[in-house]
Amino acid sequence: MTRFILVRHGETIWNHEGRYQGQIDTPLSPVGLKQGKLVAEALKDVPIDVVYASPLSRSYDTAVMCANFHGLNVTQDERLLEINHGKWEGLYASEIEALYPDLLKRWRTTVVDVQMPEGENIEDVRKRAMTAFQEYAERHQGQTVLVVAHDAVNKAVLCDILEIEQNHFWQMKQDNTCINVFEYDSAKWRLVLMNSTVHLGFLFSGIEQKGL
C-alpha cells in the first residue's frame, strides 16, 4: 500500500483578490505563510517518507515548510502545476466574465467541455496529474507520500480516484492548506480524508478562500 497526503498550497494575494493565477508564479500572502506553518505543524508527527510539489512557489514553499520537520527535500514535478488558464491568467473574475461570459459560466458549472483560451482543459490536468500519482504509487510502495499541489489539480485527482466524472469538480472543496488522505493498494484507490482544515482552527474563520 502507498499512502498519500495531498495538500493545497497556502493563500496568495491573488486568491484573496479573486484573480485567476493558473501557472503564474504568485507567492504566498502573509495569511498563506501562517497557514503553511500550521499545516506543517499538523503533519510534523505524521510519518512521511517523500515529498513532491508543484514548482510554483506557492506550492513549493508550503511543501518545504512541511518537509523541514522531517529532514526531507522537496522534489518538484511539473505535472503537478495548476491548470493553465491561458488568457485568463492575471485577470479578475469580473474581467473574465465581461470578456468570456459563456465560457466562464460553463467553467463554473460543467467544467468538462471548457477549453481555456490558449490554455488547458480539465482532462489535460487529470491526465498529467494521474500519471504522476500512478508513478508515485508504484515507486513508493509501503511509504507515505506528501504532495502539495493546487485547487484544480487536487479536484481532478480526487474525482479520478473516486471514479466519478470531472463534472463533479465543483462539488468538492479544496481550501488553502487543506489535507486530503488516500491510499493505493492492489490497483485500487481508497479515500480516507478530504478537505480537512482542522489545523487552521478559528484563526482564519470568515476568510473567503477562492478556488482559482
C-alpha positions in Angstrom: 0.0 0.0 0.0 1.0 3.6 -0.7 -0.5 6.3 1.4 -0.8 9.8 0.0 -1.3 13.1 1.9 -2.4 15.7 -0.6 -2.3 19.3 0.4 -3.3 22.5 -1.3 -0.9 25.5 -1.1 -1.5 28.4 1.3 -3.4 31.5 0.4 -1.9 34.0 -2.1 -2.9 37.7 -2.5 -4.5 36.7 -5.8 -6.6 34.1 -4.1 -7.9 36.7 -1.7 -8.5 39.2 -4.5 -10.3 36.8 -6.8 -7.7 36.8 -9.6 -7.1 33.8 -11.8 -3.5 32.9 -11.3 -3.1 29.5 -13.0 0.6 28.9 -13.8 1.7 32.5 -13.0 4.1 32.2 -10.0 2.4 34.1 -7.3 3.9 34.0 -3.8 2.1 33.2 -0.5 0.4 36.0 1.3 1.1 36.7 5.0 -2.0 34.7 5.7 -0.7 31.9 3.4 2.6 31.8 5.2 0.7 31.3 8.5 -1.4 28.6 7.0 1.7 26.9 5.7 3.2 26.9 9.2 0.0 25.5 10.7 -0.3 22.6 8.2 3.4 21.8 8.7 2.9 21.7 12.5 -0.2 19.5 12.0 1.9 17.0 10.0 5.1 17.1 11.9 4.4 13.9 13.9 3.0 12.0 10.9 5.4 9.6 9.3 6.3 11.0 5.8 8.9 9.4 3.5 9.0 11.6 0.5 7.6 15.0 -0.6 6.6 16.2 -4.1 5.3 19.6 -5.1 4.4 21.8 -8.0 7.3 24.0 -9.0 5.2 27.1 -8.4 6.4 28.9 -5.3 3.0 28.9 -3.5 3.0 25.1 -3.5 6.8 24.5 -3.3 7.2 26.9 -0.3 4.2 25.2 1.5 5.8 21.8 0.9 9.2 23.0 2.2 7.7 24.1 5.5 6.2 20.6 5.9 9.3 18.8 4.7 11.6 20.7 7.1 10.1 18.9 10.1 11.0 15.6 8.6 14.5 16.4 7.3 13.3 15.8 3.7 14.0 17.5 0.4 11.1 18.5 -1.9 11.1 17.1 -5.4 9.4 19.4 -7.9 7.2 17.9 -10.6 5.8 19.9 -13.4 2.9 17.5 -13.8 1.5 19.0 -10.6 1.3 22.5 -12.0 -2.0 24.3 -11.7 -4.3 24.3 -14.7 -3.0 26.7 -17.4 -5.8 29.3 -17.6 -4.2 30.8 -20.8 -5.6 34.3 -21.5 -7.5 34.3 -18.2 -4.3 34.4 -16.1 -3.9 37.6 -14.2 -7.5 38.7 -14.7 -10.1 39.3 -12.1 -13.2 37.1 -12.3 -15.3 40.2 -13.2 -12.9 40.9 -16.1 -13.2 37.3 -17.4 -17.0 37.5 -17.0 -17.0 40.6 -19.2 -14.8 39.1 -21.9 -15.9 35.4 -21.9 -19.3 35.3 -20.2 -20.5 32.0 -21.7 -17.2 30.2 -21.3 -16.9 31.3 -17.6 -20.4 30.2 -16.9 -19.6 26.7 -18.4 -16.4 26.6 -16.4 -18.3 27.3 -13.2 -20.8 24.6 -13.9 -19.9 21.7 -16.3 -16.1 22.1 -16.4 -15.5 19.2 -18.7 -16.4 20.9 -22.0 -14.3 24.0 -21.3 -11.0 24.7 -23.2 -9.2 27.6 -21.7 -8.3 30.2 -24.4 -4.6 29.3 -25.2 -4.6 27.1 -22.1 -5.6 23.7 -20.9 -8.8 21.8 -20.2 -9.5 19.7 -17.1 -8.8 16.5 -18.9 -5.3 17.7 -19.7 -4.8 18.3 -15.9 -6.3 15.0 -14.9 -4.0 13.0 -17.4 -0.7 14.6 -16.3 -1.6 14.6 -12.6 -2.7 11.0 -12.5 0.3 9.8 -14.5 2.4 11.3 -11.7 0.3 9.7 -8.9 0.4 6.3 -10.5 4.2 6.6 -10.8 4.5 7.6 -7.1 2.2 4.7 -6.1 4.4 2.2 -7.8 7.7 3.8 -6.8 6.9 4.3 -3.1 5.0 1.1 -2.1 4.8 0.8 1.7 5.6 4.5 2.1 3.7 7.8 2.8 4.0 10.4 0.1 3.2 14.1 0.8 2.1 16.0 -2.3 1.5 19.8 -2.3 -0.4 21.0 -5.4 -3.3 23.2 -6.4 -7.1 23.6 -6.4 -7.8 22.2 -9.9 -5.1 19.5 -9.7 -6.4 18.3 -6.4 -10.0 18.2 -7.5 -9.1 16.4 -10.8 -7.2 13.8 -8.8 -9.9 13.3 -6.3 -12.6 12.9 -9.0 -10.4 10.3 -10.7 -9.6 8.2 -7.7 -13.3 8.1 -6.7 -14.1 7.1 -10.3 -16.5 9.9 -10.8 -16.8 12.3 -13.8 -14.9 15.6 -13.7 -18.2 17.4 -13.9 -18.4 16.8 -10.1 -15.4 19.2 -9.8 -17.3 22.0 -8.1 -19.0 19.6 -5.7 -15.6 19.3 -4.0 -14.0 22.0 -1.9 -10.2 22.5 -1.5 -9.5 25.2 1.0 -6.0 26.6 1.3 -3.7 24.1 3.1 -6.5 21.6 3.3 -5.4 18.0 4.0 -6.6 15.0 1.9 -5.6 11.4 2.6 -6.0 8.5 0.3 -4.4 5.1 -0.3 -3.4 2.9 -3.3 -3.4 -0.8 -2.7 -3.9 -3.7 -5.1 -4.6 -1.3 -8.0 -7.4 0.3 -6.1 -7.7 3.8 -4.7 -9.4 4.4 -1.3 -10.2 7.9 0.0 -9.7 8.3 3.8 -10.0 12.1 4.4 -10.9 15.1 2.3 -10.5 18.9 2.7 -9.6 18.8 6.4 -8.7 22.3 7.8 -8.9 21.4 11.5 -5.3 22.6 11.8 -6.4 26.2 11.0 -8.7 26.3 14.0 -10.7 29.6 14.2 -7.7 31.7 13.2 -9.0 32.1 9.6 -12.7 31.8 10.2 -14.6 34.2 8.0 -11.8 34.4 5.3 -13.2 33.7 1.9 -11.0 31.3 0.1 -11.4 31.2 -3.6 -10.6 28.2 -5.7 -8.7 29.8 -8.6 
